[in-house]
Amino acid sequence: MYAFKILTEHRLRFILTASGIALCAMLMLFLVSIYRGVYYGSVEYVMSSKADLWVLQEHATNILRSTSFLPATYEGDLEKISGVRSASPVLFILASVKVNQVNATLYLTGYDPVKGEGGPPVIIKGHNITSDNEIVIDKAFASKYRVSPGDKIRIRDDSLVVSGISTGTNMFVVQYAFITLAEAHKIIGFKNVVSCYQVCLDPEVNIKSVQEEISSKLENILVFENEPFLKNNIQEMETGIVPLLYTVTVISAIVLTAILSLILSVTVLEKRKDFAIIKALGSPPGFISWLVVRLSVILSLTGLFLAMMLFFPMVEIIERISPEVSTKTSVLQFLLVTAGVLIISFFSSIMPVRRIRKIYPLEVFM
């Protein structure tokens, strides 16, 4: 294959160019994986909830970046409403803790273990909390601070025993931790407030009618069905991280385009006389242009192959160094990045192809 022969004439250049493409592709894959990791870590708590309705303070629309305070007495008022099977209070506290003589931050989630709603989505090690002196922490937090079930975490004047480790609770910048509602009230110093209520309804009840009744009977509240509430949290999560990821991805795409355009342009200049001979011999229209496109595609595919070979070892190293960096991968994201790199390879061929049009067959005789 003539295109491959041209590339292998300068093997070091070929290897360096493919390596540069691989790095750009790995960065794109990593950014998509980070997005999916943050996505699931931020909203898995809401996604896994069995609640039919969420009740929050009137100005709050999510639990990620909204503060909500409601009276603890609303629990009884909610359970008196026809069609309500249970109303589980939850209290969120962004708290500083001390673990292994190091200060850290946790998104404490106080809930009632008896009712069950509001607890960790999945316990992967140990067991759920059963008493006020226990805490369940996230896997990333446990790895970062080398904490295992049975160890203690100091919060104010209390030392809570780690009973279990959960997953799906890593919000990248901070992690969920789960304690009893009574312990959460003790930490903040008063017991007459909660952040929200997760309301479960009786089967076959009309959700809209119960939602309207709750809104009419309780003051200073907003009532969300689970799906709209999940969308609110997803939107809030994306507002915080998506612009950054888009910016870095666009920069990576520009760098990749520049690398390919530069290498292809240099190749065209080096092979200018050869291309002039090919034209003089009567090559079909577009033959040399498609040759340049093939050069670009071969470089891109080689870089993609290297990226996919090195991606998982790279992620494993990063997650060992920084356990809070949680990634999730899928076949779809590999296909999307592959398609993106191939599209970039076509765009990178535009400038070198324009140079080819300025090569004239008469140059052979000059």
N, C-alpha and C positions, 0 to 999 in steps of 0.2 A: 504494500500500500504506500503510494508516493507521499501522502500526507504524514504518515507515521515515520517514514524515512527522513523527511525534512526535520521533524522534531528531534529524532535521535541523533542527528548530526552533531548537535550540541547537547550532550546528555546532562551535563551539570545544569545548564539553563532549563532544560526540560524538567529535571527533578525539582529545582528551586521554584519554578513557576507552578508546578503541580502542588508543591507544598504550600505555597501562598494561597492557592485556590482552596486547598484542604482546610487551612486555618480559617479562612472566611466562611466556608461552609460549616465548619464545626461551631463557629461563633453563632451562625444563624440557627443551627440545630439546638445549641445550648440555650439561646434566648427563648425559642419556642418551648423547650422543656421547662425552663424556669417559669414561663407564663403558666403552663399547665400545672406545675407544682404549686405555685402561689394560688392559682384558681381553686384547685381542690382543697388546699390547706385552709384557705380563707372561708370557703362556703360549704365545706363538707359537714360542718356542724349543723348548718341550717338544712342542707340536703338530707341528712340522716334523721332529722327530727320527724316524729310521727304526729306532730301537732297539726290540727286543721286550721287553727287561727293563732296569730301572734298579736298580743296586746302590748303597745308601747305608749310612752308619753307623747303628747300631741305633736311635738315638733320633730320627733325621731322617726326615721324611715328605715334604719338598718342598725345592726349591732356592731359593725366594724369601726365606724367613725362618728357615731352619734351617741350622745349621753341621754339616758332615759331614767327617770325616777318616778315610781308609782307607789302609792300606799300599799303596805302589806295586807291591809284589810280588804283589798279588792279580791283576794283569793276566795273568801267566803261569799262575797257578792256575785262573783262569776259562777260559782258552783250552784248558786240558787236559781240561775237562769235555766229555763227549760231547754233540754237538748244538750247541755254541757255535761260531759261525763267526768272531766277533771280539769283543773286549772293549776298548772305547775309553775310556781314562782322561780325566777332565775335572777341572780344578782351578779353583774360583771364589775370587776375591780381591776384596774391596771396597777399592779403592785410591785414594789421593790422587795426582793427577797435576798437572803444570804444562803449560799450553798457552797460548801467546801471553802469557807472563808473568802468567797468572792461575791460581790454584789451582782444581781441579775434582775431581770424584769419578767413577770408573768402576767398573762391575761387571766386572772382568777375567775372562775365560773362557779358560783355557789348555787347549789340546787338541792332539792329534797330527794335523797336516795330512795325513800319509801315509794314516792310517786314514780320515780324513774326518769321522767322526761327532763331533758336539759343536761344529761350526763355525757360522758365521752362517747364518740361514735363507735370506736373499736378499741378494745383492750388487747394488746399483743403480748403483754407480759405481766404477770402478777394478777391482781384482782381489783375490782372496783372498790370505791370507798364504802366502808360500813360504819364508820364512827367519825366524830368531829376532829380527831387527831390524825386523820389520814388525808393523803392527797394523791391524785393521779396526774402525772406530768406527760408531756409530749415526748415522742421518741427523739426528735432533733435536740430538744433541751437536755434530755438525759445523756445523749451522746456527747454533746458539747461540754457539759460539766461533769461527765463521768459519774452519773448517778444511777443507782440500781434500786429495785424494790428492797425495802428494809432500811435504806439510808434516810437521813433526816434533812429537811429544808426549814430554815428559820424564817418566820414571818412575824415581825414585831417581837413580842415576848413569847411566842409559841414556837415549838419545834414539831413540825408535821412529818409523819412517817410516810414515805413513798410506798403506796400499796400496789400501784400498777403503772404501766406505761401505755400510752395511747398513740394512735396514728390518725392521720386526717385532721390534725389540729395544729399544724404549723403554718402560721401566717407570714413566714419569712423574716419579718422584722421582730416579731414577738410570737410566743407560743401560748396556746391555751393550757390551763391547769384546772383541775376540778376538785372542789372541796364541798363540804356540806353547807347548806344555807345558814345554819346556826353559826358555823365558824366564820363565814363571810360577814355576818352581822357583827360578830365579835371583833373582827379586824377593823371594820369601819367605825365601831363604837356605838352604834344604835341599830335597832332591829325593826323599825317601822317602815322601811323602804325596800323595794326590789327594782330591778331594771325592766323586766318584762314578764309576761305570762305566756306560757305555751298551753293553749287550750285544745283539748281533745273532745270531740263531739260524739254523741250517740250515732250508731249506724243509721243511714237513710234519713237523717235529719236535714232540713234545708239550711245549708251553710249561710246563705245570704240573709235569711230572716234572723238567724242567731247573731250574725255580725251586726245587723241593724239594731237589734235589741240591746246588745252590749254597748254599742255607741250611744244609745239613748239613755241608758241607765247609769253609766259611769262618766265622770267628768275628766276633761283634760287627757283624752286618750285617742289613739288611732288603732284601728283593728285591721289586720292584713290577713288575707288567705295565704297559705304556705307558698304557692307558686309566685304571686306578685312580690311577696317578701323576699323570696330567693332572688328574683330579678333585681330588686333594689340593692341587695348585698353584692351581687355580681357587678352591677353598674358602679358601685362605690369602689370595689376592688380594681376594676379596669381603669377608673379615673386616676387612681394612684400610680399604677405601674405600666399600663399600656403605652402612654406617650413616650416614656423612657425607652421601652423595648423597641417601639417603632423607630425612634431616632437612631439608636445603635444599629438596628437592622438596615436602615437606609444608608448609613455611613459604610457599613460592611459591603453593601451592594455597589456603592460608588467606588470603593477601593478595589473590589473584584473587577469591575468594569475597566478601571484604569490599568490594572495589572495585565489583563488580557489584551486590551487595545495596544498597550505599549509593546508587549512581546510580539504580537502579530504584525505591528508596524515595522519593528526591527527585522522580522523574518522577511517581510515583503521587500525591504530595502536590500537585504543581503541577497535575495533571490531575484532581484530586478532583471538581471541579464538573462537568467534561466527562463523567467516568465516571458521576456521579450522573444526568446527563441520559440517558446511554446506558441505564442501568438503568430510568429512568422511562419510556423509550420501549419497554421490553419486550424488551431484548436476550436472546438465548438463554442458558441457564445455562452458566457457564464461559467465556463469550465474552471478558470482560475479563481473566479469569485467563490464558487462552491468549494474549491480546494481550501481557501482561507477559512471558510465556515467550518469545514471538516477539521481543520487544525484546531480551531477554537473549541469545537465539541469534544475532540479527543483530550485536549488539555482539561476541560471541565469534568469529563467523566473520570479521568485519572485522579483529579483532585477530589471528586466526590467519593471515589472508592477508598482513597486514603482517609478521608474524613470519617467515613462510616466504620473503618477499621479502628481508628483511634478514638472515636467519640466516647464509647462506653468506658474504656480505661481512664480517659480524662475525667469523666463525670465521677467515677469511683474515687479518684484521687481528690477531687474538689470536695466531695461530700465527706470524705474522711478529715480533710483539713478544716472545713466549715460545715458541720452537720446541719446547720439551719438552712443551708442552701438545698432545697428539696426540688428534685426534677421528676417529671413524668414524661415518658416517651411513647410514641405510637407509630404504626406503619404509615398512617396518614401524614404525620409531620415529616417523615423522611421523603415521602412522595412530593410534598409541597416544596420542600427545600430543593430537591432534585429538579423539579420543574422550574423553580425560580433561578437556579444556577444556569440551567440550559437556556432560558430566556435571556439572561444576562450575556451568555456566550454569543448569542445571535446579535444582540445590540453591540457587543464589543467588536464585531466583525465589520461594522459600518465604515469606520474610518480607514482601516486597511484596504477594504474593497474599493473605496474612492481613490486610494493611491494607485491601485492596479489599473484603473481606467486611464491614468496618465502615462502608463507604460506603452510605448509605441514599438512595433516590430522593427522599425528602421534602426533602433538602438543597437541591434545585433551587429550592425556594420559600422558602428561609430567607435 
